[in-house]
């Protein structure tokens, strides 16, 4: 019975990690959209960029525990380059 309990706990932990990753990844995408919009408006997007990377750091910390992927930090140049392509 103890083994079953440990397997269930491990599975629940993994599911929680996947859910948390999905929430953080969605938040990251929202901040990316905000940064891109500000860049298109030639406005300062340093605060959204900082938020993107703060969420990215949370994702990467979660990824170190296994099962979810890491994400790359975003640079000012990446945002500007993407804006120019659109």
N, C-alpha and C positions, 0 to 999 in steps of 0.2 A: 504494500500500500504506500509505503514511503517513496518508492521509485515513481509510482504513478503521480504522487503529489509533486515531486521534483520536476517531472516532465511537464506537468500542467503549469507549474510556476514558470518554467523556462519558456514555454509556448506563450503564456500570457505576457511575459516580459517582452518577447519579440513582437507580438502584436501591438503592444503599447508603443514600442519604439517605432514601428512602421507608421502608426497613427500620428505620433508626434512629428515624425519626419514629413509626412504629407502636409500637416498644418504649417510647419516651418517653411517648407518649400513653397507653399501657396503664398505665405506672407512675403517671402523673398521675391517671388514673381510680381507681387503687387508693388513692392518698393522699386523694382526694376522698371515697371511701367511708369511710376511717378518720376523717376530719374530721367527716363527717356522723354517724357512729356516736357519736363523742365528744360532739358537740353534743347529740344525742338523750339522752345520759346526763348532760347538764349538766356535763360535764367540760371541762377546758381543751383546746382544739384548736389552740393557737397553733403548736405544733411541726409537726403535719401540714399546717397552712396554709402555713407557711414552706417545707415540702418541695414542696407543690403548686406554689408560685410559683417555686421553684428549678428544677423540672422544666419549668415553663412558659417560663422564661427560656431554657433549653436548646433547647426546641422553637422559640422565636421566633428564636434565633440561627441555627438550622438553616434556618428558613423564609426568612431573609434571603438565603440562597444559592439560593433558588428551588425550585420544584416542590412543596413541602409547605406546608400552611396554617399560619397563626399561631394562637395561642390567647390568650385573655384571662387576665390575672392574676385571681385569686380574692380577694375581700375577706371579712373576718369577717362582714359584713352579708349577703353573698351566701349563705354557709353557713347562717346563722341563718334567713334568709328561706326557703330551701329546706326546712329542717327543719320550719318552721311549716306549710308547705304539705302535708307528708306526714301 
